């Protein structure tokens, strides 16, 4: 094991789902260049097909890495370390991305850092320039995406505690499924949010699962079923636009109310939280952001959300998580094991991350 030093840029790769991404950051966390390619074709199939996504990553990565290096004005010889999302995610994509980065690391005799996808989301707000002031530990992270919905106590780099999570559908998954019911296609989150602006959030009475309950777990399956029951009387006929808009707005409001309630309960479990942070693809929803900001203001702590481009999957967050990890071990005088032997993991709980 070696104590890595941050003296040259880090090249990071993200391939955990259907975004093929590469980014290069300098040792201070300044983004020198980034490229994100969202794969086409999955929408026609109603969702991401893992095998197709993995093959696309394999075809796209060489060009995307070369393009990112060109944007940064660098060569591979000037890269000091490589990082890749190694889990959790779709195993095929994780294998492609991590092995590609490992190959570059071996060829250049450079270290490789295996990055946890959730940890990368958790640390994004600490990236220089994202927040007005440096985000101090501990803080509460509300991670909301297509695959995750969790309340996480972020105590330090490598030290996390899951306070609550979904017991069925994740928030993003519920958005996509309801959008499909409304005939909006996939991915449904942005389209549903747009349609909701045309409807009334109190037009349809829908349940707010687990609201008011102890703890900060989530459940969206019952809400999704309630929307289906509202649509059922129309049979195979297309929903009238006004009805669809009201359903979209009412569904979105329910999710907002649940998110706000669960965040309040999570903050009660982490009374020393210095910020409320939201991350993940659903964090791009402006209505949800406003609801969570109100929660933070009610307890007089800052609310922080990354810019929209850093809410969805990207390689910048992977590179920054690697920099944070290297820096933390270095400051502790601890040896960080080269991740070249780290196996991709479709499931990788934050509690299984090694901390210095």
ZAFI-173880 format. One record per residue (C-alpha): x, y, z; residue in one letter; residue number from 1. Coordinates in pm, whole numbers, always signed. Layout:
N
NODE       x       y       z  type  seq
NODE       X       Y       Z     A  NUM
...
***
This chain:
356
NODE       x       y       z  type  seq
NODE      +0      +0      +0     X    1
NODE    +115    +353     -74     X    2
NODE     +41    +705     +42     X    3
NODE     -73    +867    -280     X    4
NODE     +10   +1231    -337     X    5
NODE    -204   +1476    -528     X    6
NODE     +40   +1638    -769     X    7
NODE    -122   +1574   -1108     X    8
NODE    -474   +1560   -1255     X    9
NODE    -714   +1273   -1192     X   10
NODE    -904   +1114   -1482     X   11
NODE   -1239    +964   -1381     X   12
NODE   -1490    +740   -1558     X   13
NODE   -1859    +682   -1483     X   14
NODE   -2052    +396   -1648     X   15
NODE   -2292    +272   -1379     X   16
NODE   -2609    +305   -1589     X   17
NODE   -2670    +464   -1931     X   18
NODE   -2442    +768   -1909     X   19
NODE   -2092    +717   -2047     X   20
NODE   -1886    +991   -1885     X   21
NODE   -1528   +1103   -1837     X   22
NODE   -1386   +1399   -1645     X   23
NODE   -1044   +1534   -1558     X   24
NODE    -991   +1732   -1237     X   25
NODE    -679   +1901   -1105     X   26
NODE    -559   +1819    -750     X   27
NODE    -763   +2109    -605     X   28
NODE   -1085   +1982    -764     X   29
NODE   -1106   +2227   -1054     X   30
NODE   -1278   +2061   -1348     X   31
NODE   -1038   +2079   -1642     X   32
NODE   -1272   +1900   -1882     X   33
NODE   -1574   +1673   -1882     X   34
NODE   -1778   +1476   -2132     X   35
NODE   -2113   +1307   -2072     X   36
NODE   -2291   +1099   -2336     X   37
NODE   -2643    +978   -2258     X   38
NODE   -2702    +667   -2462     X   39
NODE   -2982    +671   -2718     X   40
NODE   -3226    +389   -2784     X   41
NODE   -3324    +294   -2429     X   42
NODE   -3634    +516   -2440     X   43
NODE   -3777    +304   -2724     X   44
NODE   -3744      -2   -2501     X   45
NODE   -3908    +160   -2197     X   46
NODE   -3596    +165   -1979     X   47
NODE   -3227     +87   -1963     X   48
NODE   -3135    -257   -2099     X   49
NODE   -2817    -358   -1910     X   50
NODE   -2656    -559   -2192     X   51
NODE   -2716    -287   -2450     X   52
NODE   -2584     -23   -2210     X   53
NODE   -2264    -222   -2142     X   54
NODE   -2195    -270   -2512     X   55
NODE   -2251    +100   -2574     X   56
NODE   -2007    +192   -2294     X   57
NODE   -1746     -34   -2455     X   58
NODE   -1790    +133   -2792     X   59
NODE   -1806    +490   -2663     X   60
NODE   -1536    +503   -2394     X   61
NODE   -1222    +529   -2612     X   62
NODE   -1360    +827   -2802     X   63
NODE   -1499    +997   -2492     X   64
NODE   -1169    +965   -2302     X   65
NODE    -976   +1102   -2601     X   66
NODE   -1223   +1389   -2637     X   67
NODE   -1193   +1479   -2268     X   68
NODE    -813   +1474   -2280     X   69
NODE    -822   +1700   -2586     X   70
NODE   -1056   +1945   -2411     X   71
NODE    -820   +1959   -2114     X   72
NODE    -512   +1996   -2335     X   73
NODE    -350   +1696   -2168     X   74
NODE    -200   +1361   -2262     X   75
NODE    -230   +1034   -2075     X   76
NODE    +127   +1077   -1957     X   77
NODE     +22   +1387   -1760     X   78
NODE    -251   +1205   -1564     X   79
NODE    -152   +1127   -1205     X   80
NODE    -426    +882   -1107     X   81
NODE    -733    +711   -1248     X   82
NODE   -1072    +655   -1087     X   83
NODE   -1392    +483   -1190     X   84
NODE   -1730    +411   -1044     X   85
NODE   -1697     +50    -929     X   86
NODE   -2044     +11    -775     X   87
NODE   -2329      +7    -708     X   88
NODE   -2491      -4   -1050     X   89
NODE   -2547    -226   -1354     X   90
NODE   -2271    -484   -1338     X   91
NODE   -2197    -487   -1710     X   92
NODE   -2137    -114   -1725     X   93
NODE   -1932    -120   -1404     X   94
NODE   -1706    -391   -1546     X   95
NODE   -1650    -197   -1869     X   96
NODE   -1576    +138   -1705     X   97
NODE   -1361     +16   -1418     X   98
NODE   -1158    -222   -1635     X   99
NODE   -1097     +50   -1892     X  100
NODE    -967    +285   -1622     X  101
NODE    -760      +6   -1468     X  102
NODE    -604     -64   -1806     X  103
NODE    -501    +299   -1840     X  104
NODE    -365    +296   -1484     X  105
NODE    -158     -18   -1545     X  106
NODE     -27    +110   -1878     X  107
NODE     +82    +440   -1720     X  108
NODE    +200    +290   -1390     X  109
NODE     -49    +506   -1203     X  110
NODE    -276    +429    -906     X  111
NODE    -643    +340    -948     X  112
NODE    -916    +445    -703     X  113
NODE   -1238    +244    -691     X  114
NODE   -1522    +489    -621     X  115
NODE   -1860    +413    -467     X  116
NODE   -2136    +573    -675     X  117
NODE   -2342    +679    -372     X  118
NODE   -2038    +823    -195     X  119
NODE   -1964   +1025    -509     X  120
NODE   -2314   +1176    -496     X  121
NODE   -2271   +1238    -122     X  122
NODE   -1950   +1437    -166     X  123
NODE   -2044   +1636    -478     X  124
NODE   -2156   +1939    -276     X  125
NODE   -1804   +1972    -136     X  126
NODE   -1663   +2022    -487     X  127
NODE   -1513   +2374    -504     X  128
NODE   -1761   +2621    -646     X  129
NODE   -2075   +2414    -592     X  130
NODE   -2173   +2586    -266     X  131
NODE   -2113   +2944    -158     X  132
NODE   -1908   +2821    +137     X  133
NODE   -1734   +2493    +208     X  134
NODE   -1979   +2228    +327     X  135
NODE   -1870   +2110    +670     X  136
NODE   -1929   +1770    +825     X  137
NODE   -2163   +1635    +943     X  138
NODE   -2451   +1695    +706     X  139
NODE   -2768   +1516    +604     X  140
NODE   -2781   +1382    +250     X  141
NODE   -3112   +1303     +87     X  142
NODE   -3021   +1088    -213     X  143
NODE   -3311   +1063    -458     X  144
NODE   -3269    +894    -794     X  145
NODE   -3410    +618   -1010     X  146
NODE   -3240    +350    -804     X  147
NODE   -3192    +509    -463     X  148
NODE   -3394    +695    -205     X  149
NODE   -3202    +727    +121     X  150
NODE   -3139    +960    +413     X  151
NODE   -2768    +942    +493     X  152
NODE   -2568   +1099    +775     X  153
NODE   -2241   +1212    +614     X  154
NODE   -1998   +1239    +907     X  155
NODE   -1669   +1252    +716     X  156
NODE   -1509   +1110    +403     X  157
NODE   -1556    +734    +438     X  158
NODE   -1789    +759    +739     X  159
NODE   -2161    +731    +662     X  160
NODE   -2475    +612    +836     X  161
NODE   -2794    +522    +656     X  162
NODE   -3079    +668    +863     X  163
NODE   -3360    +552    +637     X  164
NODE   -3439    +434    +287     X  165
NODE   -3714    +315     +58     X  166
NODE   -3891      -9    +139     X  167
NODE   -4014     -51    -219     X  168
NODE   -3985    +185    -519     X  169
NODE   -3727    +463    -527     X  170
NODE   -3861    +812    -597     X  171
NODE   -3718    +828    -949     X  172
NODE   -3860    +485   -1028     X  173
NODE   -4204    +603    -912     X  174
NODE   -4176    +914   -1130     X  175
NODE   -4087    +703   -1434     X  176
NODE   -4368    +453   -1376     X  177
NODE   -4633    +719   -1323     X  178
NODE   -4507    +908   -1628     X  179
NODE   -4548    +589   -1831     X  180
NODE   -4906    +552   -1703     X  181
NODE   -4972    +907   -1822     X  182
NODE   -4831    +827   -2166     X  183
NODE   -4517   +1039   -2122     X  184
NODE   -4260    +773   -2208     X  185
NODE   -3917    +723   -2052     X  186
NODE   -3731    +879   -1878     X  187
NODE   -4041   +1023   -1724     X  188
NODE   -3922   +1254   -1446     X  189
NODE   -3855   +1570   -1651     X  190
NODE   -4166   +1518   -1867     X  191
NODE   -4388   +1469   -1562     X  192
NODE   -4249   +1780   -1396     X  193
NODE   -4324   +1980   -1710     X  194
NODE   -4680   +1846   -1733     X  195
NODE   -4736   +1910   -1360     X  196
NODE   -4691   +2284   -1419     X  197
NODE   -5019   +2276   -1614     X  198
NODE   -5216   +2103   -1338     X  199
NODE   -5342   +2170    -986     X  200
NODE   -5147   +1998    -705     X  201
NODE   -5461   +1958    -494     X  202
NODE   -5690   +1841    -774     X  203
NODE   -5671   +1468    -697     X  204
NODE   -5674   +1311    -352     X  205
NODE   -5379   +1073    -327     X  206
NODE   -5212    +901     -28     X  207
NODE   -4888   +1020    +128     X  208
NODE   -4725    +693    +240     X  209
NODE   -4552    +685    +581     X  210
NODE   -4596   +1058    +634     X  211
NODE   -4583   +1139   +1005     X  212
NODE   -4440    +797   +1094     X  213
NODE   -4132    +763   +1312     X  214
NODE   -3801    +733   +1135     X  215
NODE   -3726    +838    +779     X  216
NODE   -3804    +541    +558     X  217
NODE   -3988    +591    +228     X  218
NODE   -4258    +407     +38     X  219
NODE   -4395    +502    -303     X  220
NODE   -4555    +179    -422     X  221
NODE   -4897    +263    -273     X  222
NODE   -4890    +610    -424     X  223
NODE   -4811    +464    -765     X  224
NODE   -5103    +219    -729     X  225
NODE   -5338    +503    -630     X  226
NODE   -5250    +688    -952     X  227
NODE   -5320    +371   -1151     X  228
NODE   -5666    +349    -994     X  229
NODE   -5739    +707   -1098     X  230
NODE   -5646    +620   -1456     X  231
NODE   -5828    +284   -1470     X  232
NODE   -6177    +424   -1552     X  233
NODE   -6044    +562   -1882     X  234
NODE   -5949    +214   -2001     X  235
NODE   -5730    +213   -2310     X  236
NODE   -5839    +562   -2413     X  237
NODE   -5592    +848   -2392     X  238
NODE   -5633   +1063   -2082     X  239
NODE   -5773   +1411   -2137     X  240
NODE   -5485   +1657   -2112     X  241
NODE   -5634   +1841   -1812     X  242
NODE   -5683   +1514   -1623     X  243
NODE   -5325   +1404   -1693     X  244
NODE   -5190   +1743   -1584     X  245
NODE   -5387   +1735   -1257     X  246
NODE   -5271   +1380   -1185     X  247
NODE   -4909   +1475   -1255     X  248
NODE   -4929   +1780   -1031     X  249
NODE   -5104   +1592    -750     X  250
NODE   -4858   +1302    -767     X  251
NODE   -4560   +1537    -762     X  252
NODE   -4703   +1726    -464     X  253
NODE   -4745   +1400    -273     X  254
NODE   -4383   +1310    -335     X  255
NODE   -4276   +1658    -222     X  256
NODE   -4479   +1632     +98     X  257
NODE   -4334   +1289    +176     X  258
NODE   -3979   +1405    +102     X  259
NODE   -4017   +1708    +327     X  260
NODE   -4166   +1501    +610     X  261
NODE   -3894   +1234    +588     X  262
NODE   -3622   +1502    +577     X  263
NODE   -3761   +1660    +896     X  264
NODE   -3757   +1324   +1071     X  265
NODE   -3403   +1253    +947     X  266
NODE   -3279   +1590   +1078     X  267
NODE   -3426   +1498   +1418     X  268
NODE   -3206   +1187   +1408     X  269
NODE   -2902   +1399   +1318     X  270
NODE   -2941   +1708   +1538     X  271
NODE   -2585   +1826   +1473     X  272
NODE   -2634   +1838   +1095     X  273
NODE   -2478   +2155    +956     X  274
NODE   -2653   +2138    +617     X  275
NODE   -2933   +1961    +433     X  276
NODE   -2803   +1831    +101     X  277
NODE   -2997   +1674    -185     X  278
NODE   -2837   +1477    -468     X  279
NODE   -2932   +1232    -741     X  280
NODE   -3135   +1268   -1059     X  281
NODE   -3463   +1355    -886     X  282
NODE   -3281   +1644    -716     X  283
NODE   -3319   +1824   -1050     X  284
NODE   -3693   +1861    -977     X  285
NODE   -3746   +2226    -880     X  286
NODE   -4064   +2163    -679     X  287
NODE   -3886   +1905    -463     X  288
NODE   -3592   +2141    -415     X  289
NODE   -3822   +2417    -291     X  290
NODE   -3993   +2181     -45     X  291
NODE   -3660   +2068     +98     X  292
NODE   -3527   +2422    +114     X  293
NODE   -3826   +2514    +331     X  294
NODE   -3738   +2227    +566     X  295
NODE   -3378   +2348    +597     X  296
NODE   -3493   +2705    +663     X  297
NODE   -3727   +2583    +937     X  298
NODE   -3428   +2456   +1136     X  299
NODE   -3194   +2740   +1032     X  300
NODE   -2939   +2537    +835     X  301
NODE   -2828   +2582    +473     X  302
NODE   -2992   +2385    +195     X  303
NODE   -2749   +2281     -78     X  304
NODE   -2818   +2115    -411     X  305
NODE   -2558   +2060    -684     X  306
NODE   -2611   +2226   -1022     X  307
NODE   -2843   +2024   -1243     X  308
NODE   -2561   +1878   -1453     X  309
NODE   -2407   +1727   -1139     X  310
NODE   -2735   +1582   -1008     X  311
NODE   -2748   +1310   -1271     X  312
NODE   -2471   +1053   -1321     X  313
NODE   -2142   +1217   -1418     X  314
NODE   -1770   +1158   -1393     X  315
NODE   -1692   +1486   -1215     X  316
NODE   -1836   +1349    -892     X  317
NODE   -1632   +1029    -935     X  318
NODE   -1309   +1226    -977     X  319
NODE   -1388   +1449    -680     X  320
NODE   -1466   +1150    -456     X  321
NODE   -1127   +1003    -549     X  322
NODE    -953   +1333    -466     X  323
NODE   -1136   +1356    -132     X  324
NODE   -1036    +998     -51     X  325
NODE    -670   +1046    -142     X  326
NODE    -655   +1373     +52     X  327
NODE    -821   +1225    +361     X  328
NODE    -581    +930    +379     X  329
NODE    -286   +1158    +310     X  330
NODE    -382   +1398    +590     X  331
NODE    -426   +1105    +828     X  332
NODE     -84    +968    +733     X  333
NODE    -251    +642    +636     X  334
NODE    -172    +415    +342     X  335
NODE    -444    +392     +75     X  336
NODE    -455     +58     -99     X  337
NODE    -435     +72    -478     X  338
NODE    -777     -32    -604     X  339
NODE    -649    -222    -905     X  340
NODE    -784    -549    -759     X  341
NODE   -1120    -402    -653     X  342
NODE   -1401    -601    -811     X  343
NODE   -1706    -419    -953     X  344
NODE   -2003    -454    -721     X  345
NODE   -2369    -421    -826     X  346
NODE   -2445    -365    -456     X  347
NODE   -2203    -171    -240     X  348
NODE   -2351     -25     +82     X  349
NODE   -2186    +289    +215     X  350
NODE   -2129    +113    +545     X  351
NODE   -1882    -118    +366     X  352
NODE   -1653    +165    +255     X  353
NODE   -1316    +165    +424     X  354
NODE   -1239    +483    +616     X  355
NODE    -890    +602    +719     X  356
***
